[in-house]
Amino acid sequence: MRKVSIEIPETLYRRLEALAGRIGADSVYELVVDLLREGVSRLEEDLDAGHELSEEEVSRIRERLRSLGYLD
């Protein structure tokens, strides 16, 4: 399987690093892959079920991504 790299803010990486230690993940990489798989699966399921995101849901998602450091 081909792998790619992404850049994330260092503060977010540090949070992920601490979280990985707290839950016993072998690495930040393992934690991030698990989180992304879970999140993508949920979103795909919602979209496949015909669930359209409301403005409120989009707003909550954006705010959550902002709080995690993915959005400015």
matplotlib code that plots the C-alpha trace (Angstrom):
import matplotlib.pyplot as plt

x = [0.0, 1.3, 1.6, 1.5, 2.5, 0.4, 1.3, -0.5, 0.2, 2.8, 0.4, -2.1, 0.7, 1.6, -2.0, -2.1, 1.2, -0.2, -3.4, -1.6, 0.3, -2.8, -4.7, -1.7, -1.4, 1.9, 2.4, 0.9, 0.7, -1.3, -3.7, -4.2, -4.8, -7.4, -9.1, -9.2, -10.6, -13.4, -14.3, -14.2, -16.4, -18.9, -19.1, -19.4, -22.2, -24.1, -23.7, -24.6, -27.7, -28.8, -28.1, -27.4, -25.6, -27.6, -26.0, -25.7, -23.9, -21.5, -20.9, -20.2, -17.8, -16.0, -15.7, -14.4, -11.8, -10.8, -10.4, -8.2, -6.0, -7.0, -8.7, -7.6]
y = [0.0, 3.4, 5.9, 9.7, 12.4, 15.2, 18.2, 19.1, 21.9, 20.9, 21.7, 19.1, 16.6, 17.1, 16.5, 13.3, 12.2, 12.6, 10.9, 8.0, 7.5, 7.7, 5.1, 2.8, 3.3, 2.1, 5.5, 8.7, 7.2, 4.3, 6.6, 9.0, 6.1, 4.6, 8.0, 8.7, 5.3, 5.6, 9.2, 8.4, 5.3, 7.2, 10.0, 7.5, 5.6, 8.8, 9.9, 6.5, 6.5, 9.7, 11.8, 15.3, 17.4, 20.3, 23.8, 23.1, 19.8, 21.5, 24.2, 21.7, 19.8, 22.9, 24.0, 20.6, 20.6, 24.2, 23.1, 20.2, 22.5, 21.4, 24.7, 28.3]
z = [0.0, -1.0, 1.9, 1.7, 4.2, 5.5, 7.5, 10.7, 13.2, 15.8, 18.7, 17.2, 16.9, 20.5, 21.6, 19.5, 21.0, 24.5, 23.6, 22.0, 25.3, 27.4, 25.4, 24.8, 21.0, 19.6, 17.8, 16.7, 13.2, 14.4, 16.3, 13.4, 10.9, 13.3, 13.9, 10.2, 9.3, 11.8, 10.8, 7.1, 7.6, 9.6, 7.0, 4.1, 5.9, 6.5, 2.9, 1.5, 3.7, 1.9, 5.0, 4.0, 6.5, 7.9, 8.2, 12.0, 11.5, 9.0, 11.5, 14.3, 12.1, 11.1, 14.7, 15.8, 13.0, 14.0, 17.6, 16.6, 14.6, 11.1, 10.1, 10.9]

ax = plt.figure().add_subplot(projection="3d")
ax.plot(x, y, z, "-o")
ax.set_aspect("equal")
plt.show()
